[in-house]
Amino acid sequence: MTDRSILKASPITPADAADFIRGRRTVDQFTDDIPDPAIIREAVELARWAPNHHLTQPWRFYTLGPTTQSAIVDLNTRLVAERKGDEVAAAKRERWQAVPGWLAITCVIDDDPDTAREDYAACACAIQNMSLYLHSAGLGSKWISGEATRHPDLARILDIDPGREYCVGLLWYGYPKRRPRSQRSDLDTILAARP
């Protein structure tokens, strides 16, 4: 029999937690208001409580100021222009420049392929922790993991050693202009029982 008394009782019900998790949405349109840096610091504090095998704590977090943001916007604009043309790139530039808050999340590189895979998963869990905390604080967020996050120039922009860590993604954050609706696949299409 398990002694449940060692676990702290939750102040919220499972139904409350379910509603809260379902209420978080990816947000990509923000107001101009700049969130309090203390909220972002607390989001990172909670990110580090994500599960991570053998407590590798592989994540690193970088708050990005205007100079770094601008360099990333330039990089992404160039990459989009090469693939989709100048008109699409200009629209993407405008949208990216309007994002008020940016974090970069990187993962320390491990030579063991199993540990490296587990470490990436741990970083993804950390990003989810941050996203949920930001949601609780009335902020929206979006995890960016496109071509710009994998481009070799990003390591130079972030001033990181690409032989020691790599970018898992950028996290945009701010006060949402709107909360998008979302739908998910029916549960029965993704849940199966095995004997």
SESEGU-8489 format. One record per residue: residue in one letter; y, x, z of N, C-alpha, C, O, CB in turn. Coordinates in pm, whole numbers, plus 32768, in hexadecimal, padded with zeros to 4 digits. Atoms other than C-alpha are relative to their C-alpha. Last residue first. Glycine has a CB too. Example, Ala and Ser with C-alpha at 12.3 -4.5 7.8 and 13.67 -1.06 7.14 Angstrom:
S7F897FAE7FFA7F96855782CA806D7FB3804980DC7FE6805A802E80297F72 A7F89805980007E3E84CE830C8078805A8000807680C2804280037F9D807D 
//
This chain:
P8068800F7F977D537EC176DA7FEC8083804C7F9A808980A77F7A7FD37FC1 R80797FB780267E9F7EF176227F9A7FF280717FBF7FF980E7802080987FE2 A805C7FDD7F937FBF7DFD76397F8A804C7FC67F5D802E7F577FD17F82804D A808C801A801B80DA7DF1753C7FAD802E80777FD1808E80BC7FD180487F7E L80557FF27F8982507DD775617F727FD97FDD7F597F6A7FAD80357FAA8077 I80027F747FD383317E1974347FA7801980797F92808D809E808C802C801F T80127FA6807383177CDD73607FF78092802B7FCF80E77FDB80737FEF7F9E D808C7FFF802D82D57C0174917FE9805B7F887F77807F7F6B7FD57F737FDE L80527FAD7FA884277C6275227F71800B7FCF7F3580767FD780027FC8808D D804980527FA084E47BD073F97FA0805980507F6380B480187FB27F8E7FB7 S807F8037803185BC7CD673557FBF7FAD806E7FD37FC580E57FA180717FD1 R80727FA67FFC87157D0373E87F877FBA7FC57F827F3F7FBB7FE480308091 Q808080447FF088627C6173AF7F9380687FF97FA380D37FBE7FEC7F917F94 S80727FB4803289C27CDB73E17F837FAC800E7F7D7F5180627FF18087804B R807E80437FE18B197C4C741A7F9080537FC37FA580A07F657FFE7F6D7FC9 P80548031806D8C3F7D3774197F867FB580337F537FD080A07FD580757FA7 R808C7FDE7FE08D257D4B75457FA97FC77F917F9C7F4D7F847FD57FC8808D R805A807380048E8D7D5474D37F75803180277F5580A7801C7FFF7FBB7F72 K7FAE806A803B8FB87E3B74F07FB07F7F7FFA7FE77F118007803080287F72 P8021803F80818EE57F0A75DB80687F9B7FD380A07F5080237F7B7FBB800A Y7FFE80907FE58F7F7FEA76E67FEB7FB67F7C80367FCC7F1D80867FD48044 G7F7B80397FEF8F15814C76A07FF57F6E80227F877F388033805580137F81 Y7FEE80617F968DEC822A765280917FD1800680ED80177FDA7FD5803A8087 W7F7A803880038D5A82F87539800A7F9D80737FA87F5B8095801F7FBB7F77 L7FF280847FC48C2383BD759180927FD97FFC80E68015803F7FCA7FFE8093 L7F7A80167FCA8BD184DC74A97FFF7F76803D7FC07F1A8008806F800E7F93 G7FA8806680358A69853A7472808A8004803E80A2804880A17FC57F798014 V8051807A8004893C860D74C580547F8E7FC780207F347F857FC97FDC808E C7FBF807E7FE38A00874874707F9D7F8C7FEF7F627F7A7F85807A7FEC7FA3 Y7FDF804B8079893B8889748580397F79802880227F4980977F837FEE7FA3 E7FF480917FEE89118995758D80277FC07F7C805E80017F2380687FDE806E R801E80277F7588AF8B0475B080077F6A801A7FC57F388075805F8046805D G80847FCC7FDD889D8B91744E7FD47FD5808B7F617FE980B1800080977FF7 P80678053803F89BB8AB073E27F73803480177F127FEE7FFB801B7FF67F6C D805C7FA480438A9B8B5E74E57F8F7FAE7FC27F3E7F76800C7FC9806C8062 I80837FF17FC18BAD8A66753C7FAC805F7FAC7FC480717F357FB97F768010 D80097F7D7FBF8D208A6F74EC7F80800B80537F82803280C8807B8018805A L801880177F718D2C88F9749F7FFC808180517FFA807D80CC7F7E7FB68012 I7F9680587FCE8DD08939734C7FF17FEA809780547FEB80E07FFC7F797FB6 R7F837FB17FF98CEB8A62730B80707FAB803B80BC7FDB808F802880347F73 A80117F9F7F928BB689967363807D8054801180A8806F80817F86805B7FE5 L7FE280437F808C38887C72847FF180608076803F805880D57FA47F878013 D7F747FED7FD78C4B89607155801F7FC08087807F7FE780CA805D7FC77F96 P7FEB7F817FBC8ACC896D714380908018802F80A6805D80937FD880707FA5 H7FCA7F99805A8ABC87F970EF801A8082804D8049807E80BE80827FCE7FBD R80697F9F802189D6872671C7803380747FAA7FEA80D37F8F7F8E7FBA7FB6 T80377FCB7F828AE1865972797F9480687FE97F7180B380437FC87F8E8055 A7FA07FA37FC28BA4863171327FC8803D80807FE980AF80A180837FB9801E E80017F7B80408A71859C7088805D80648043803A80D9805280257FF27F6F G80077FED80908A5084747173800B80927FD67FFE80EE8026806C7FB27FBD S80647F9780158A01845672E47FED801E7F6C7F8180467F407F7A7FD6803E I7FFA7FD1808B8B24838A736B7F9A80717FF07F9D80D3803A809280307FD9 W80457F7F800E8ADD82CE74B07FFD80227F6B7FBD7FDC7F1D7F6F7FFB803D K80557FF580778BDC81B574D27FC9808D7FF9801480EF7FFF804E7FDD7F7E S80247F7A802F8C8C8143760D7FAA7FF77F837F6F7F8F7F647FB6804F806F G8067800280668D3E801B76A67FE3808F7FD6803280EA7FEF802B7FAB7F88 L7FEC7FAF80788DFA801B77EC7F8E7FE97F9F7F207FC27FC6800B80958024 G7FB0804A80628E087F0978F4801F804E7F82807280247F31807F7FD6803E A7F727FE57FE58D967FEA7A12805C7FBB7F9C80D57FD07F9E801A80967FFE S7FE1803D7F7D8C357F587A0A80938010802480CA7FC080707FA98040806D H8003809280108C267FA6789580267FBC808480727F5B80857F747FD07FD0 L7F81802080428C8A810E78E0800C7F697FEA80787F307FFB800C804A7F7A Y7F957FF47F9C8B69811F79D880887FDD7FC280D77F957FFF800380908039 L800980707FA38A75809278D8806E8008806980AA7FA2808C7F777FFD8044 S7FD7807980468AE6818677CC7FFE7F86805C80597F3380577FA57FE77F87 M7F6E800080108AD282AB78BA80307F7F7FC180927F447FED802C80787FAC N7FC4800F7F7B896E8256792380987FFA7FF680D87FA480337FD68075805C Q800E808D7FDA8910822477B4803B7FE7808B80807F8380A07F6B7FD57FFD I7F9B8049804C899F837A775E7FF87F6B8020805F7F29802B7FEC80187F68 A7F7F7FE37FC188CF8414787680707FB47FB980CB7F7F7FFA801D80987FFF C7FFA80517F868796836877EF80868015804780BF7FB5807C7F8C8024805F A7FED808A802C87DB8400769880097FA38079805B7F47807B7F8C7FD47FA2 C7F72800C802688068554773F801F7F737FCF808A7F3D7FEC802480677F91 A7FB280047F8486B4852977EB80957FF17FE180DB7FA780257FE880808054 A801080877FC7861284D3769D80517FF28080808D7F8980987F6B7FE2801B Y7FB1805A805486A1861376077FFA7F73803880607F2E80407FCE80037F6D D7F727FE97FDF861686D47731805C7FA97FAB80BF7F757FDE802380937FED E7FE280467F8384BB863B77088094800E802480D17FB080587FA880368072 R80068090801D84B086AC759D80247FAE807B806F7F4E80737F757FD97FCD A7F8C802180538524880A75F980057F6B7FDF806F7F2E7FE17FFE80537F7E T7F8B80077FA7842488197713807C7FDA7FB180CD7F8B7FE0801680868048 D801280777FAC830C87C4761F80777FEF805E80A97F80806F7F7D800B8051 P7FE4807C8049838E88BB751B7FEF7F81805380397F2180407FA77FF77F87 D807B804E7FFE83A189DF7613801A7F797FBB80727F2F7FE87FCD7FEC8091 D805C7FCD806584C58ABC75AB7F7D7FB17FF97F3C7FAF7F907FE18091801C D80767FC67FC085C089EB766C7F9F802A7F947F8C7FE27F327FBD7F9C8064 I80767FEC8055871B89A875E17F91804380517FA880A88092802380547F83 V802A7F757FFC881E892276D57F7E800C7FB37F247FB97FC27FF080338094 C80807FE77FBE888E87CA76697FE180947FF87FED80D27F8E7F8E7FAC7FBF T80587F9F803F89F0876376107F82801080547F7C7FE680C8804880887FEE I80757FE97FAC8AC5863576587FA5805E7FB57F7E80457F437FB77F798025 A80707FC7804B8C22862B75C67F90801980647FA7804C80D2802880857FB4 L80557FA07FBA8D1A853D76647F9D80397F9B7F737FF37F3F7FB57FBE807A W80727FBE803E8E39848775BA7FBA805B80647FFB80A380B0802D80527F85 G80497FA37FAA8F40838E76257F8380357FBF7F3A7FEC7F7C7FDC7FBC8081 P7FB27FC17F95905882D8756A7FB6806980527FF380C9808180317F97805C V805580017F888FAF8291741B8047804A8071806C80BE80617F7480417FE2 A7FD380697FA390BE824473187FB07FFD80827FD27FB380DD7FF77F7A7FBC Q7F867FD57FBD908D838E725F80307F9B8069807B7FBE80C4806F80177F9A W80217F9A7F9D8F24832D7212807D802E804D8075804A80C57FBE80787FBC R804C803D7F948F8D81E871677FE28067806E7FF0804880E47F7D7FC47FCB E7FA780597FB6909D828D70987FB87FC380797FEF7FBB80E680357F907FA3 R7FA17FAE7FB38FB783A7703280597FA88057806D7FC480CD805780577FA1 K804B7FCD7F8C8EA882AE6FCB805A805580588053804C80D37F8680527FD1 A801580727FA68F9F81F86EE97FB7802C807E7FD8800080EC7FB17F907FBA A7F7E80207FC5900E83426E4F7FF47F8B806380317F8E80CD80677FDD7F93 A7FE17F9A7F9B8EA483AD6E1880847FE28046808F7FF580BF8005808B7FBF V8054801E7F8B8E5182666D678021806180708029803B80E57F6880077FDC E7FD380817FCA8F77829B6C797FB17FDA807E7FEC7FB080E27FF17F927F96 D7F867FF57FAF8F31840F6C4A802B7F7C8040805D7F7B80B0807080357FAC G7F7E800280418DCC83EF6BCF80757FF8806180667FDA80D880067F8C7FA3 K7FD8808880258C79838C6C5B808A7FF67FC080B37F897F997FFD7FAA8078 R806C805F801C8BAE84C86C8F802F7F7E7FC27FEE7F487F697FB57FE2807D E80637FC180578CAB85E56C7E7F937F9E7FD57F627FA57F657FC180788046 A7FC57FF480878DBF85086D0A7F9B803B7F9D7F9480117F2A807F80578005 V80048086803D8CE084AB6E33803880067F7180017FC77F1780507F9A8055 L808B8020801E8CA4861A6E867FF47F787FBB7FA67F687F5D7FAC8001807F R802F7FAB806E8E1586746E6A7F727FDA7FD77F547FD07F60800680948029 T7FBB802E80788E7F854C6F417FD180507F867FB880187F1B8099800E8011 N8041807A802E8D7785A67044803F7FCD7F7F7FF97F9F7F2580067F94806D L80887FE0802D8DF7870A70617FBC7F847FC77F847F887F5A7FAD803A8074 D7FF47FB7807F8F63869A70737F7780207FC67F5F800E7F4F805080828014 V7FD7806480648F0F85977180800C80447F777FDF800C7F1380877FBC8028 I8079804D801F8E5586A77241801F7F957F977FCF7F7F7F3C7FC67FBF8080 A80587FA9804F8F84878E722D7F807FB87FD97F4D7FCB7F6B7FDF807F804F S7FC87FF5808790698673729E7FA780577FA67F9380377F31808E803B8006 Q8017807F80458F8C862573CA802E800B7F6F7FE77FE27F14804A7F8D8047 T808E800380248F8E8795742B7FDF7F7F7FB67F967F817F537FA7800C807E T80187F958063910A87A774217F6F7FFD7FD17F5480067F598021808A803D P7FCE801F80879138865274C87FE2806A7F977FC480497F2580947FEB8007 G7F72801E800C905A869A75F6802A7FEE7F6F7FD77FF67F158053806E8041 L7FBE7FCA80778EE28686760F80917FD17FF980AE7F597FFB7FB57FD67F81 T7F94805E801D8E2A866177578053803F7F91807280B67F9580577FE18081 Y7F7D7FC680208CEF8733773E80637F8F7FE8804F7F3B7F907FF7805D7F84 F7F9D806480268BA286DA77DD808680457FEB80AE809A803A800C7F90806C R7F7B7FC77FE68A6B87B277F980637F9C7FC780497F5F7F60801280917FBF W7F858034803B890C87277814807A80538025807F8090809080157F70802B P7FDC7FB7807987C687E0785180897FDF7FC780B680207F687F9B7FE77F99 Q7F70801D80098795877879BD803E80447F85809780987F938048802E8080 T7FC17F998055863E882179B980977FEF7FF880DF80507FDE7FC47FFC7F74 L7F737FEC7FDA85D2874C7AE0804180717FB1808480C77FE9800B801E8096 H7FF67F7F7FB98461877B7A89808F8021802880AF809680407FC9806F7FA9 H80807FC57FDB8482865579988014808B803A805C80DE80017FA380057F87 N80147F87805185DC85BA79927F89804C80377F86807480AC8080805B8000 P80817FBB7FF3862B845A7A077FFC807B7FA7802A80787F357F8C7FA17FDD A806580308060879F840D7A067F7C804980177F7A80BA8048803180157F6D W806E803C7FB58861845F7B427F957FC57FA47F387F837FD180367F92805D R805B7F967FD4893E85517A7E7F8F7FCD80597F38801A8081804D806A8049 A80567FD3806E89D9842F79C47F98806280317F26806180048055803F7F90 L8074805980068A5A83A17B0D7FA180247F8E7F29800A7F97802E7F707FF0 E804B7FF37F828B4184C97B487F817FAB7FFC7F167FD8802580597FD68079 V804F7F85800F8BA384BD79D97FAE8019807E7F3B80438076805D807A7FE3 A8067801D80658C1083517A007FA6807B7FEB7F2C806D7FDF80417FD67F7A E806B80487FBC8CC483B07B447F907FDD7F9E7F1B7FDD7FC480367F808042 R80437FA07FA78D8F84B67A887F8B7FBC80487F1F7FF680538064803A8067 I80547FAE80588DDE83B6797A7FB4806680547F3E807F803B805580487F94 I806E8056802F8E5D82BB7A797F9F80537FAD7F2580457FB980367F887FAE A805E800D7F908F2C83CC7B247F897FA87FDA7F197FBF800980477FC6807B P80647F9480048FCB841D79D27F9A7FF980717F2B802A8062804780868005 D7FEE7FA37F92907382C379DB7F95806E7FF97F1E804E7FF27FFB7FB58089 P804780177F819049821E7889801E806E8067803B80E080437F6A7FF87FE6 I80547F8C7FDF9158824B777F7FBC7FE5808780007FCB80EA805680848006 D7FFE7FDA7F7391E0810376F87F9E8071801B7F2C806F7FEC7FDF7F878059 D7FC27F7D7FF2920580FE757C800080338090802480A680A9808E7FFC7FCB T7F6F80097FEF910D7FDF755B8036808F800D7FEA80EF801080257FA9807E F7FC97FF47F7A8FB3802874D580967FE6800180D97FF47F9B7FE3808A8039 Q7F71801E800F8EDD7FD373AA803B7FF4808C80117FA280DD80177F7D7FAD D7FC07F9880528D868077739880927FE27FE180D080277F917FB480127F7F V7F76802480228CC97FC274AC803C80707FAC803080E57FD080567FE78081 T7FC07F8D803E8B507FCC74D980887FD27FCD80927F707F847FA9803C7F8D R7FFF7FFA80928AFB7EAA75BB803D80837FD2808F80BF8018804F7F887FC5 R7FC57F8480368A9C7E8377267FF37FFF7F697F897FE07F327FBB807D803C G7F71800D801C8A5F7D1677838043807D7FCA80B080757F9280467FD7807B R7FF08049807F88E47D2A776780937FF47FD880B17FE67F627FC27F75800B I80337FA8806B88E27E37787580107FBC7F7880397FFC7F187F6B80248018 F7FA37F90800F89BF7D6379597FD6805A7F8B802880807F38800780518082 D7F868031804188F47C267924806280717FE480A080767F7B80437F948058 A80238022808B87B17CE07974807A7FCF7FB480917FF87F427F927F947FFD A80107F82804A88497D807AAA7FE27FE47F6E801980257F157F8F8055803E D7F7A7FC6801188C37C2F7B297FF880807FAC804980967F528040801E8089 A7FBD8053806687697B977AEB808D80347FE580B980367F7280057F6C802C P80337FDB808586C77CB97BA880437FB07F91805E7FE57F257F697FEC7FFA T80838039801E87AD7C687CCC7FCF80357F79801E80647F2880077F647FFF I7FFD8064806B88C67D487D3A7F727FCE7FE67F1080128004803D803C7F7E P7F9C80677FE088FD7E037E82800A7F957F9380507F327FA5808880418014 S7F96800B806487B37EBB7E4980647F948029803C7F2980577FC57FE17F75 A7FF88084803D86E57F0A7F7F80787FFA7FA180E4802E7FC0800C7F91806C K7F88804A7FD886BE807E7FBD80047F7A7FB67FF07F747F3D808080527FE3 L7FA3801A806E855C80F47F8580747FAD803280607F4980787FB97FBA7F8B I7FBE7F81802184AB818A80B180617FF17F8C80B580487F757F97806A7FDF S7F8A7FEA7FAB8469802C8137804580847FDF80B8809780057FD87FFD8093 R7F85801F804983867FE6800E807C801B805380EB801B801D7FFE7F707FD3 D7F9980207F9B8262809580B780847FED7FB880C8804E7F97800B8072806C T7F857FB4800A815A80817FA680617FD4806D80717F5C8086803F7FEF7F74 M7F8980548000800080008000807D80588000808280BC804880007FA0807B 
//
